[in-house]
Amino acid sequence: MFGNVWLELGLIGLGLAAIVGLVAWKWLQRREVKVDLPQARRQFQLRREWLEAHFLTIASQSGKPRGLHWADCDFDDAVSFARDRNTGRLRAFVGVTISFEAIEGGGMEDNPNVHNRRAATAVFNLNGEAWSTDGRAIFNLNPEQAIEHFRQELEHVE
């Protein structure tokens, strides 16, 4: 009889510990990160060439858009910065113009629009003190439009 009580109390305690851990983890994820904006901008400029190459590598391997291969990507000079409203982390947005080629057997070979250059925005993230990218491109929006489009999540910083 007492064995079951202790087992139940142990399971309840374990469940409570898991809930407390989850709440603490969520709180740590959402707490604001204080960022030195001028320093972050300098670091972005210092790493920009590498970041652009890394963006192109990841984005071109994403398989998006389906049936197309990334042939070229031209980056604009201007950079727009925004802060994530939940975490305080910075993001950098750079306008890009992308050229695609049809992948043989991908179903896009006969599409007359394949070779049209596409406008998009490349997204970069400041994680701690290091800039990175996951290859995300927001198509059909320039950087300012992208920040405005995601205004519930982002605030523009200057």
Chimera marker file (.cmm) of the C-alpha trace (Angstrom):
<marker_set name="trace">
<marker id="1" x="0.000" y="0.000" z="0.000" r="1" g="1" b="0" radius="0.5"/>
<marker id="2" x="2.728" y="2.491" z="0.971" r="1" g="1" b="0" radius="0.5"/>
<marker id="3" x="4.815" y="1.455" z="-2.023" r="1" g="1" b="0" radius="0.5"/>
<marker id="4" x="2.134" y="2.737" z="-4.393" r="1" g="1" b="0" radius="0.5"/>
<marker id="5" x="1.825" y="6.040" z="-2.489" r="1" g="1" b="0" radius="0.5"/>
<marker id="6" x="5.558" y="6.646" z="-2.732" r="1" g="1" b="0" radius="0.5"/>
<marker id="7" x="5.525" y="5.723" z="-6.422" r="1" g="1" b="0" radius="0.5"/>
<marker id="8" x="2.636" y="8.117" z="-7.072" r="1" g="1" b="0" radius="0.5"/>
<marker id="9" x="4.315" y="10.909" z="-5.085" r="1" g="1" b="0" radius="0.5"/>
<marker id="10" x="7.532" y="10.302" z="-6.985" r="1" g="1" b="0" radius="0.5"/>
<marker id="11" x="5.740" y="10.494" z="-10.334" r="1" g="1" b="0" radius="0.5"/>
<marker id="12" x="3.933" y="13.675" z="-9.284" r="1" g="1" b="0" radius="0.5"/>
<marker id="13" x="7.242" y="15.188" z="-8.174" r="1" g="1" b="0" radius="0.5"/>
<marker id="14" x="8.867" y="14.200" z="-11.440" r="1" g="1" b="0" radius="0.5"/>
<marker id="15" x="5.980" y="15.744" z="-13.384" r="1" g="1" b="0" radius="0.5"/>
<marker id="16" x="6.220" y="18.983" z="-11.396" r="1" g="1" b="0" radius="0.5"/>
<marker id="17" x="9.976" y="19.132" z="-11.957" r="1" g="1" b="0" radius="0.5"/>
<marker id="18" x="9.424" y="18.689" z="-15.706" r="1" g="1" b="0" radius="0.5"/>
<marker id="19" x="6.851" y="21.502" z="-15.744" r="1" g="1" b="0" radius="0.5"/>
<marker id="20" x="9.131" y="23.837" z="-13.764" r="1" g="1" b="0" radius="0.5"/>
<marker id="21" x="12.019" y="22.986" z="-16.119" r="1" g="1" b="0" radius="0.5"/>
<marker id="22" x="9.884" y="23.689" z="-19.180" r="1" g="1" b="0" radius="0.5"/>
<marker id="23" x="8.677" y="27.029" z="-17.795" r="1" g="1" b="0" radius="0.5"/>
<marker id="24" x="12.258" y="28.027" z="-16.923" r="1" g="1" b="0" radius="0.5"/>
<marker id="25" x="13.487" y="27.030" z="-20.387" r="1" g="1" b="0" radius="0.5"/>
<marker id="26" x="10.704" y="29.068" z="-22.062" r="1" g="1" b="0" radius="0.5"/>
<marker id="27" x="11.532" y="32.039" z="-19.836" r="1" g="1" b="0" radius="0.5"/>
<marker id="28" x="15.204" y="31.855" z="-20.770" r="1" g="1" b="0" radius="0.5"/>
<marker id="29" x="14.263" y="31.669" z="-24.449" r="1" g="1" b="0" radius="0.5"/>
<marker id="30" x="12.043" y="34.767" z="-24.235" r="1" g="1" b="0" radius="0.5"/>
<marker id="31" x="14.159" y="36.977" z="-22.005" r="1" g="1" b="0" radius="0.5"/>
<marker id="32" x="15.474" y="40.014" z="-23.769" r="1" g="1" b="0" radius="0.5"/>
<marker id="33" x="19.032" y="39.998" z="-24.929" r="1" g="1" b="0" radius="0.5"/>
<marker id="34" x="20.865" y="43.301" z="-24.620" r="1" g="1" b="0" radius="0.5"/>
<marker id="35" x="22.774" y="44.016" z="-27.801" r="1" g="1" b="0" radius="0.5"/>
<marker id="36" x="25.311" y="46.694" z="-28.623" r="1" g="1" b="0" radius="0.5"/>
<marker id="37" x="23.865" y="47.731" z="-31.996" r="1" g="1" b="0" radius="0.5"/>
<marker id="38" x="26.953" y="49.569" z="-33.346" r="1" g="1" b="0" radius="0.5"/>
<marker id="39" x="29.146" y="46.577" z="-32.432" r="1" g="1" b="0" radius="0.5"/>
<marker id="40" x="26.664" y="44.148" z="-34.020" r="1" g="1" b="0" radius="0.5"/>
<marker id="41" x="26.665" y="46.193" z="-37.235" r="1" g="1" b="0" radius="0.5"/>
<marker id="42" x="30.476" y="46.249" z="-37.351" r="1" g="1" b="0" radius="0.5"/>
<marker id="43" x="30.625" y="42.514" z="-36.785" r="1" g="1" b="0" radius="0.5"/>
<marker id="44" x="28.053" y="41.924" z="-39.531" r="1" g="1" b="0" radius="0.5"/>
<marker id="45" x="30.136" y="43.989" z="-41.978" r="1" g="1" b="0" radius="0.5"/>
<marker id="46" x="33.327" y="42.156" z="-41.004" r="1" g="1" b="0" radius="0.5"/>
<marker id="47" x="31.688" y="38.740" z="-41.572" r="1" g="1" b="0" radius="0.5"/>
<marker id="48" x="29.449" y="39.760" z="-44.466" r="1" g="1" b="0" radius="0.5"/>
<marker id="49" x="31.331" y="38.043" z="-47.285" r="1" g="1" b="0" radius="0.5"/>
<marker id="50" x="31.407" y="34.756" z="-45.365" r="1" g="1" b="0" radius="0.5"/>
<marker id="51" x="27.725" y="35.133" z="-44.342" r="1" g="1" b="0" radius="0.5"/>
<marker id="52" x="26.658" y="35.708" z="-47.947" r="1" g="1" b="0" radius="0.5"/>
<marker id="53" x="28.574" y="32.646" z="-49.143" r="1" g="1" b="0" radius="0.5"/>
<marker id="54" x="27.106" y="30.564" z="-46.312" r="1" g="1" b="0" radius="0.5"/>
<marker id="55" x="23.593" y="31.831" z="-47.126" r="1" g="1" b="0" radius="0.5"/>
<marker id="56" x="23.988" y="30.834" z="-50.768" r="1" g="1" b="0" radius="0.5"/>
<marker id="57" x="25.319" y="27.388" z="-49.859" r="1" g="1" b="0" radius="0.5"/>
<marker id="58" x="22.446" y="26.617" z="-47.483" r="1" g="1" b="0" radius="0.5"/>
<marker id="59" x="19.707" y="28.208" z="-49.599" r="1" g="1" b="0" radius="0.5"/>
<marker id="60" x="20.823" y="26.467" z="-52.782" r="1" g="1" b="0" radius="0.5"/>
<marker id="61" x="20.680" y="23.094" z="-50.994" r="1" g="1" b="0" radius="0.5"/>
<marker id="62" x="17.200" y="23.692" z="-49.563" r="1" g="1" b="0" radius="0.5"/>
<marker id="63" x="15.347" y="22.367" z="-52.617" r="1" g="1" b="0" radius="0.5"/>
<marker id="64" x="13.249" y="25.541" z="-52.731" r="1" g="1" b="0" radius="0.5"/>
<marker id="65" x="11.759" y="26.449" z="-55.064" r="1" g="1" b="0" radius="0.5"/>
<marker id="66" x="11.045" y="22.897" z="-56.182" r="1" g="1" b="0" radius="0.5"/>
<marker id="67" x="12.454" y="21.936" z="-59.559" r="1" g="1" b="0" radius="0.5"/>
<marker id="68" x="14.904" y="24.847" z="-59.667" r="1" g="1" b="0" radius="0.5"/>
<marker id="69" x="18.616" y="25.203" z="-58.995" r="1" g="1" b="0" radius="0.5"/>
<marker id="70" x="20.044" y="28.457" z="-57.627" r="1" g="1" b="0" radius="0.5"/>
<marker id="71" x="22.294" y="29.701" z="-60.445" r="1" g="1" b="0" radius="0.5"/>
<marker id="72" x="23.356" y="33.054" z="-58.979" r="1" g="1" b="0" radius="0.5"/>
<marker id="73" x="22.563" y="35.420" z="-56.125" r="1" g="1" b="0" radius="0.5"/>
<marker id="74" x="23.445" y="39.126" z="-56.117" r="1" g="1" b="0" radius="0.5"/>
<marker id="75" x="23.394" y="40.881" z="-52.740" r="1" g="1" b="0" radius="0.5"/>
<marker id="76" x="22.444" y="44.541" z="-52.338" r="1" g="1" b="0" radius="0.5"/>
<marker id="77" x="24.807" y="46.801" z="-50.391" r="1" g="1" b="0" radius="0.5"/>
<marker id="78" x="22.203" y="48.091" z="-47.918" r="1" g="1" b="0" radius="0.5"/>
<marker id="79" x="21.389" y="46.193" z="-44.715" r="1" g="1" b="0" radius="0.5"/>
<marker id="80" x="18.261" y="46.687" z="-42.589" r="1" g="1" b="0" radius="0.5"/>
<marker id="81" x="18.255" y="45.604" z="-38.958" r="1" g="1" b="0" radius="0.5"/>
<marker id="82" x="15.312" y="44.533" z="-36.835" r="1" g="1" b="0" radius="0.5"/>
<marker id="83" x="14.919" y="43.284" z="-33.287" r="1" g="1" b="0" radius="0.5"/>
<marker id="84" x="12.844" y="40.227" z="-32.410" r="1" g="1" b="0" radius="0.5"/>
<marker id="85" x="10.104" y="41.506" z="-30.078" r="1" g="1" b="0" radius="0.5"/>
<marker id="86" x="10.143" y="38.288" z="-28.016" r="1" g="1" b="0" radius="0.5"/>
<marker id="87" x="13.849" y="37.651" z="-27.551" r="1" g="1" b="0" radius="0.5"/>
<marker id="88" x="15.494" y="41.002" z="-28.275" r="1" g="1" b="0" radius="0.5"/>
<marker id="89" x="17.841" y="39.320" z="-30.743" r="1" g="1" b="0" radius="0.5"/>
<marker id="90" x="18.880" y="41.153" z="-33.881" r="1" g="1" b="0" radius="0.5"/>
<marker id="91" x="18.229" y="40.100" z="-37.439" r="1" g="1" b="0" radius="0.5"/>
<marker id="92" x="19.787" y="41.568" z="-40.547" r="1" g="1" b="0" radius="0.5"/>
<marker id="93" x="17.892" y="41.753" z="-43.840" r="1" g="1" b="0" radius="0.5"/>
<marker id="94" x="19.681" y="42.127" z="-47.169" r="1" g="1" b="0" radius="0.5"/>
<marker id="95" x="17.984" y="42.459" z="-50.539" r="1" g="1" b="0" radius="0.5"/>
<marker id="96" x="18.992" y="39.834" z="-53.080" r="1" g="1" b="0" radius="0.5"/>
<marker id="97" x="18.333" y="39.120" z="-56.727" r="1" g="1" b="0" radius="0.5"/>
<marker id="98" x="18.309" y="35.409" z="-57.501" r="1" g="1" b="0" radius="0.5"/>
<marker id="99" x="18.707" y="33.596" z="-60.811" r="1" g="1" b="0" radius="0.5"/>
<marker id="100" x="17.461" y="30.040" z="-61.218" r="1" g="1" b="0" radius="0.5"/>
<marker id="101" x="17.950" y="27.227" z="-63.691" r="1" g="1" b="0" radius="0.5"/>
<marker id="102" x="15.549" y="24.337" z="-64.225" r="1" g="1" b="0" radius="0.5"/>
<marker id="103" x="16.647" y="20.970" z="-62.868" r="1" g="1" b="0" radius="0.5"/>
<marker id="104" x="16.406" y="18.283" z="-65.528" r="1" g="1" b="0" radius="0.5"/>
<marker id="105" x="13.383" y="16.125" z="-64.726" r="1" g="1" b="0" radius="0.5"/>
<marker id="106" x="12.156" y="18.617" z="-62.104" r="1" g="1" b="0" radius="0.5"/>
<marker id="107" x="9.072" y="19.611" z="-64.065" r="1" g="1" b="0" radius="0.5"/>
<marker id="108" x="10.135" y="23.215" z="-64.653" r="1" g="1" b="0" radius="0.5"/>
<marker id="109" x="12.073" y="22.823" z="-67.910" r="1" g="1" b="0" radius="0.5"/>
<marker id="110" x="9.212" y="24.154" z="-70.054" r="1" g="1" b="0" radius="0.5"/>
<marker id="111" x="8.298" y="27.053" z="-67.770" r="1" g="1" b="0" radius="0.5"/>
<marker id="112" x="9.145" y="30.289" z="-69.618" r="1" g="1" b="0" radius="0.5"/>
<marker id="113" x="9.597" y="32.188" z="-66.331" r="1" g="1" b="0" radius="0.5"/>
<marker id="114" x="12.407" y="30.018" z="-64.969" r="1" g="1" b="0" radius="0.5"/>
<marker id="115" x="15.144" y="32.398" z="-66.106" r="1" g="1" b="0" radius="0.5"/>
<marker id="116" x="13.449" y="35.537" z="-64.749" r="1" g="1" b="0" radius="0.5"/>
<marker id="117" x="15.486" y="37.013" z="-61.927" r="1" g="1" b="0" radius="0.5"/>
<marker id="118" x="13.632" y="37.040" z="-58.591" r="1" g="1" b="0" radius="0.5"/>
<marker id="119" x="13.768" y="39.671" z="-55.870" r="1" g="1" b="0" radius="0.5"/>
<marker id="120" x="13.956" y="38.449" z="-52.286" r="1" g="1" b="0" radius="0.5"/>
<marker id="121" x="15.395" y="39.258" z="-48.877" r="1" g="1" b="0" radius="0.5"/>
<marker id="122" x="18.113" y="37.183" z="-47.228" r="1" g="1" b="0" radius="0.5"/>
<marker id="123" x="17.754" y="36.811" z="-43.447" r="1" g="1" b="0" radius="0.5"/>
<marker id="124" x="20.681" y="36.697" z="-40.995" r="1" g="1" b="0" radius="0.5"/>
<marker id="125" x="20.481" y="36.173" z="-37.217" r="1" g="1" b="0" radius="0.5"/>
<marker id="126" x="22.666" y="37.379" z="-34.369" r="1" g="1" b="0" radius="0.5"/>
<marker id="127" x="23.003" y="34.513" z="-31.894" r="1" g="1" b="0" radius="0.5"/>
<marker id="128" x="24.949" y="35.702" z="-28.916" r="1" g="1" b="0" radius="0.5"/>
<marker id="129" x="27.886" y="37.485" z="-30.501" r="1" g="1" b="0" radius="0.5"/>
<marker id="130" x="27.972" y="35.572" z="-33.799" r="1" g="1" b="0" radius="0.5"/>
<marker id="131" x="25.996" y="36.222" z="-36.965" r="1" g="1" b="0" radius="0.5"/>
<marker id="132" x="24.607" y="33.203" z="-38.799" r="1" g="1" b="0" radius="0.5"/>
<marker id="133" x="21.995" y="32.241" z="-41.353" r="1" g="1" b="0" radius="0.5"/>
<marker id="134" x="19.702" y="29.315" z="-41.996" r="1" g="1" b="0" radius="0.5"/>
<marker id="135" x="19.418" y="30.199" z="-45.698" r="1" g="1" b="0" radius="0.5"/>
<marker id="136" x="15.958" y="31.730" z="-45.360" r="1" g="1" b="0" radius="0.5"/>
<marker id="137" x="14.906" y="33.922" z="-48.280" r="1" g="1" b="0" radius="0.5"/>
<marker id="138" x="11.705" y="35.945" z="-48.196" r="1" g="1" b="0" radius="0.5"/>
<marker id="139" x="10.610" y="36.189" z="-51.822" r="1" g="1" b="0" radius="0.5"/>
<marker id="140" x="8.866" y="39.191" z="-53.392" r="1" g="1" b="0" radius="0.5"/>
<marker id="141" x="9.629" y="41.525" z="-50.472" r="1" g="1" b="0" radius="0.5"/>
<marker id="142" x="12.533" y="43.934" z="-50.054" r="1" g="1" b="0" radius="0.5"/>
<marker id="143" x="14.098" y="44.197" z="-46.573" r="1" g="1" b="0" radius="0.5"/>
<marker id="144" x="11.883" y="47.065" z="-45.396" r="1" g="1" b="0" radius="0.5"/>
<marker id="145" x="8.750" y="45.303" z="-46.664" r="1" g="1" b="0" radius="0.5"/>
<marker id="146" x="9.824" y="42.065" z="-44.966" r="1" g="1" b="0" radius="0.5"/>
<marker id="147" x="10.252" y="43.812" z="-41.609" r="1" g="1" b="0" radius="0.5"/>
<marker id="148" x="6.864" y="45.496" z="-42.048" r="1" g="1" b="0" radius="0.5"/>
<marker id="149" x="5.250" y="42.204" z="-43.058" r="1" g="1" b="0" radius="0.5"/>
<marker id="150" x="6.507" y="40.572" z="-39.846" r="1" g="1" b="0" radius="0.5"/>
<marker id="151" x="5.829" y="43.643" z="-37.651" r="1" g="1" b="0" radius="0.5"/>
<marker id="152" x="4.082" y="41.515" z="-35.003" r="1" g="1" b="0" radius="0.5"/>
<marker id="153" x="7.359" y="39.692" z="-34.499" r="1" g="1" b="0" radius="0.5"/>
<marker id="154" x="9.914" y="42.380" z="-35.407" r="1" g="1" b="0" radius="0.5"/>
<marker id="155" x="10.664" y="46.016" z="-34.731" r="1" g="1" b="0" radius="0.5"/>
<marker id="156" x="12.858" y="48.073" z="-37.052" r="1" g="1" b="0" radius="0.5"/>
<marker id="157" x="16.062" y="49.440" z="-35.491" r="1" g="1" b="0" radius="0.5"/>
<marker id="158" x="18.375" y="52.153" z="-36.770" r="1" g="1" b="0" radius="0.5"/>
<link id1="1" id2="2" r="1" g="1" b="0" radius="0.2"/>
<link id1="2" id2="3" r="1" g="1" b="0" radius="0.2"/>
<link id1="3" id2="4" r="1" g="1" b="0" radius="0.2"/>
<link id1="4" id2="5" r="1" g="1" b="0" radius="0.2"/>
<link id1="5" id2="6" r="1" g="1" b="0" radius="0.2"/>
<link id1="6" id2="7" r="1" g="1" b="0" radius="0.2"/>
<link id1="7" id2="8" r="1" g="1" b="0" radius="0.2"/>
<link id1="8" id2="9" r="1" g="1" b="0" radius="0.2"/>
<link id1="9" id2="10" r="1" g="1" b="0" radius="0.2"/>
<link id1="10" id2="11" r="1" g="1" b="0" radius="0.2"/>
<link id1="11" id2="12" r="1" g="1" b="0" radius="0.2"/>
<link id1="12" id2="13" r="1" g="1" b="0" radius="0.2"/>
<link id1="13" id2="14" r="1" g="1" b="0" radius="0.2"/>
<link id1="14" id2="15" r="1" g="1" b="0" radius="0.2"/>
<link id1="15" id2="16" r="1" g="1" b="0" radius="0.2"/>
<link id1="16" id2="17" r="1" g="1" b="0" radius="0.2"/>
<link id1="17" id2="18" r="1" g="1" b="0" radius="0.2"/>
<link id1="18" id2="19" r="1" g="1" b="0" radius="0.2"/>
<link id1="19" id2="20" r="1" g="1" b="0" radius="0.2"/>
<link id1="20" id2="21" r="1" g="1" b="0" radius="0.2"/>
<link id1="21" id2="22" r="1" g="1" b="0" radius="0.2"/>
<link id1="22" id2="23" r="1" g="1" b="0" radius="0.2"/>
<link id1="23" id2="24" r="1" g="1" b="0" radius="0.2"/>
<link id1="24" id2="25" r="1" g="1" b="0" radius="0.2"/>
<link id1="25" id2="26" r="1" g="1" b="0" radius="0.2"/>
<link id1="26" id2="27" r="1" g="1" b="0" radius="0.2"/>
<link id1="27" id2="28" r="1" g="1" b="0" radius="0.2"/>
<link id1="28" id2="29" r="1" g="1" b="0" radius="0.2"/>
<link id1="29" id2="30" r="1" g="1" b="0" radius="0.2"/>
<link id1="30" id2="31" r="1" g="1" b="0" radius="0.2"/>
<link id1="31" id2="32" r="1" g="1" b="0" radius="0.2"/>
<link id1="32" id2="33" r="1" g="1" b="0" radius="0.2"/>
<link id1="33" id2="34" r="1" g="1" b="0" radius="0.2"/>
<link id1="34" id2="35" r="1" g="1" b="0" radius="0.2"/>
<link id1="35" id2="36" r="1" g="1" b="0" radius="0.2"/>
<link id1="36" id2="37" r="1" g="1" b="0" radius="0.2"/>
<link id1="37" id2="38" r="1" g="1" b="0" radius="0.2"/>
<link id1="38" id2="39" r="1" g="1" b="0" radius="0.2"/>
<link id1="39" id2="40" r="1" g="1" b="0" radius="0.2"/>
<link id1="40" id2="41" r="1" g="1" b="0" radius="0.2"/>
<link id1="41" id2="42" r="1" g="1" b="0" radius="0.2"/>
<link id1="42" id2="43" r="1" g="1" b="0" radius="0.2"/>
<link id1="43" id2="44" r="1" g="1" b="0" radius="0.2"/>
<link id1="44" id2="45" r="1" g="1" b="0" radius="0.2"/>
<link id1="45" id2="46" r="1" g="1" b="0" radius="0.2"/>
<link id1="46" id2="47" r="1" g="1" b="0" radius="0.2"/>
<link id1="47" id2="48" r="1" g="1" b="0" radius="0.2"/>
<link id1="48" id2="49" r="1" g="1" b="0" radius="0.2"/>
<link id1="49" id2="50" r="1" g="1" b="0" radius="0.2"/>
<link id1="50" id2="51" r="1" g="1" b="0" radius="0.2"/>
<link id1="51" id2="52" r="1" g="1" b="0" radius="0.2"/>
<link id1="52" id2="53" r="1" g="1" b="0" radius="0.2"/>
<link id1="53" id2="54" r="1" g="1" b="0" radius="0.2"/>
<link id1="54" id2="55" r="1" g="1" b="0" radius="0.2"/>
<link id1="55" id2="56" r="1" g="1" b="0" radius="0.2"/>
<link id1="56" id2="57" r="1" g="1" b="0" radius="0.2"/>
<link id1="57" id2="58" r="1" g="1" b="0" radius="0.2"/>
<link id1="58" id2="59" r="1" g="1" b="0" radius="0.2"/>
<link id1="59" id2="60" r="1" g="1" b="0" radius="0.2"/>
<link id1="60" id2="61" r="1" g="1" b="0" radius="0.2"/>
<link id1="61" id2="62" r="1" g="1" b="0" radius="0.2"/>
<link id1="62" id2="63" r="1" g="1" b="0" radius="0.2"/>
<link id1="63" id2="64" r="1" g="1" b="0" radius="0.2"/>
<link id1="64" id2="65" r="1" g="1" b="0" radius="0.2"/>
<link id1="65" id2="66" r="1" g="1" b="0" radius="0.2"/>
<link id1="66" id2="67" r="1" g="1" b="0" radius="0.2"/>
<link id1="67" id2="68" r="1" g="1" b="0" radius="0.2"/>
<link id1="68" id2="69" r="1" g="1" b="0" radius="0.2"/>
<link id1="69" id2="70" r="1" g="1" b="0" radius="0.2"/>
<link id1="70" id2="71" r="1" g="1" b="0" radius="0.2"/>
<link id1="71" id2="72" r="1" g="1" b="0" radius="0.2"/>
<link id1="72" id2="73" r="1" g="1" b="0" radius="0.2"/>
<link id1="73" id2="74" r="1" g="1" b="0" radius="0.2"/>
<link id1="74" id2="75" r="1" g="1" b="0" radius="0.2"/>
<link id1="75" id2="76" r="1" g="1" b="0" radius="0.2"/>
<link id1="76" id2="77" r="1" g="1" b="0" radius="0.2"/>
<link id1="77" id2="78" r="1" g="1" b="0" radius="0.2"/>
<link id1="78" id2="79" r="1" g="1" b="0" radius="0.2"/>
<link id1="79" id2="80" r="1" g="1" b="0" radius="0.2"/>
<link id1="80" id2="81" r="1" g="1" b="0" radius="0.2"/>
<link id1="81" id2="82" r="1" g="1" b="0" radius="0.2"/>
<link id1="82" id2="83" r="1" g="1" b="0" radius="0.2"/>
<link id1="83" id2="84" r="1" g="1" b="0" radius="0.2"/>
<link id1="84" id2="85" r="1" g="1" b="0" radius="0.2"/>
<link id1="85" id2="86" r="1" g="1" b="0" radius="0.2"/>
<link id1="86" id2="87" r="1" g="1" b="0" radius="0.2"/>
<link id1="87" id2="88" r="1" g="1" b="0" radius="0.2"/>
<link id1="88" id2="89" r="1" g="1" b="0" radius="0.2"/>
<link id1="89" id2="90" r="1" g="1" b="0" radius="0.2"/>
<link id1="90" id2="91" r="1" g="1" b="0" radius="0.2"/>
<link id1="91" id2="92" r="1" g="1" b="0" radius="0.2"/>
<link id1="92" id2="93" r="1" g="1" b="0" radius="0.2"/>
<link id1="93" id2="94" r="1" g="1" b="0" radius="0.2"/>
<link id1="94" id2="95" r="1" g="1" b="0" radius="0.2"/>
<link id1="95" id2="96" r="1" g="1" b="0" radius="0.2"/>
<link id1="96" id2="97" r="1" g="1" b="0" radius="0.2"/>
<link id1="97" id2="98" r="1" g="1" b="0" radius="0.2"/>
<link id1="98" id2="99" r="1" g="1" b="0" radius="0.2"/>
<link id1="99" id2="100" r="1" g="1" b="0" radius="0.2"/>
<link id1="100" id2="101" r="1" g="1" b="0" radius="0.2"/>
<link id1="101" id2="102" r="1" g="1" b="0" radius="0.2"/>
<link id1="102" id2="103" r="1" g="1" b="0" radius="0.2"/>
<link id1="103" id2="104" r="1" g="1" b="0" radius="0.2"/>
<link id1="104" id2="105" r="1" g="1" b="0" radius="0.2"/>
<link id1="105" id2="106" r="1" g="1" b="0" radius="0.2"/>
<link id1="106" id2="107" r="1" g="1" b="0" radius="0.2"/>
<link id1="107" id2="108" r="1" g="1" b="0" radius="0.2"/>
<link id1="108" id2="109" r="1" g="1" b="0" radius="0.2"/>
<link id1="109" id2="110" r="1" g="1" b="0" radius="0.2"/>
<link id1="110" id2="111" r="1" g="1" b="0" radius="0.2"/>
<link id1="111" id2="112" r="1" g="1" b="0" radius="0.2"/>
<link id1="112" id2="113" r="1" g="1" b="0" radius="0.2"/>
<link id1="113" id2="114" r="1" g="1" b="0" radius="0.2"/>
<link id1="114" id2="115" r="1" g="1" b="0" radius="0.2"/>
<link id1="115" id2="116" r="1" g="1" b="0" radius="0.2"/>
<link id1="116" id2="117" r="1" g="1" b="0" radius="0.2"/>
<link id1="117" id2="118" r="1" g="1" b="0" radius="0.2"/>
<link id1="118" id2="119" r="1" g="1" b="0" radius="0.2"/>
<link id1="119" id2="120" r="1" g="1" b="0" radius="0.2"/>
<link id1="120" id2="121" r="1" g="1" b="0" radius="0.2"/>
<link id1="121" id2="122" r="1" g="1" b="0" radius="0.2"/>
<link id1="122" id2="123" r="1" g="1" b="0" radius="0.2"/>
<link id1="123" id2="124" r="1" g="1" b="0" radius="0.2"/>
<link id1="124" id2="125" r="1" g="1" b="0" radius="0.2"/>
<link id1="125" id2="126" r="1" g="1" b="0" radius="0.2"/>
<link id1="126" id2="127" r="1" g="1" b="0" radius="0.2"/>
<link id1="127" id2="128" r="1" g="1" b="0" radius="0.2"/>
<link id1="128" id2="129" r="1" g="1" b="0" radius="0.2"/>
<link id1="129" id2="130" r="1" g="1" b="0" radius="0.2"/>
<link id1="130" id2="131" r="1" g="1" b="0" radius="0.2"/>
<link id1="131" id2="132" r="1" g="1" b="0" radius="0.2"/>
<link id1="132" id2="133" r="1" g="1" b="0" radius="0.2"/>
<link id1="133" id2="134" r="1" g="1" b="0" radius="0.2"/>
<link id1="134" id2="135" r="1" g="1" b="0" radius="0.2"/>
<link id1="135" id2="136" r="1" g="1" b="0" radius="0.2"/>
<link id1="136" id2="137" r="1" g="1" b="0" radius="0.2"/>
<link id1="137" id2="138" r="1" g="1" b="0" radius="0.2"/>
<link id1="138" id2="139" r="1" g="1" b="0" radius="0.2"/>
<link id1="139" id2="140" r="1" g="1" b="0" radius="0.2"/>
<link id1="140" id2="141" r="1" g="1" b="0" radius="0.2"/>
<link id1="141" id2="142" r="1" g="1" b="0" radius="0.2"/>
<link id1="142" id2="143" r="1" g="1" b="0" radius="0.2"/>
<link id1="143" id2="144" r="1" g="1" b="0" radius="0.2"/>
<link id1="144" id2="145" r="1" g="1" b="0" radius="0.2"/>
<link id1="145" id2="146" r="1" g="1" b="0" radius="0.2"/>
<link id1="146" id2="147" r="1" g="1" b="0" radius="0.2"/>
<link id1="147" id2="148" r="1" g="1" b="0" radius="0.2"/>
<link id1="148" id2="149" r="1" g="1" b="0" radius="0.2"/>
<link id1="149" id2="150" r="1" g="1" b="0" radius="0.2"/>
<link id1="150" id2="151" r="1" g="1" b="0" radius="0.2"/>
<link id1="151" id2="152" r="1" g="1" b="0" radius="0.2"/>
<link id1="152" id2="153" r="1" g="1" b="0" radius="0.2"/>
<link id1="153" id2="154" r="1" g="1" b="0" radius="0.2"/>
<link id1="154" id2="155" r="1" g="1" b="0" radius="0.2"/>
<link id1="155" id2="156" r="1" g="1" b="0" radius="0.2"/>
<link id1="156" id2="157" r="1" g="1" b="0" radius="0.2"/>
<link id1="157" id2="158" r="1" g="1" b="0" radius="0.2"/>
</marker_set>
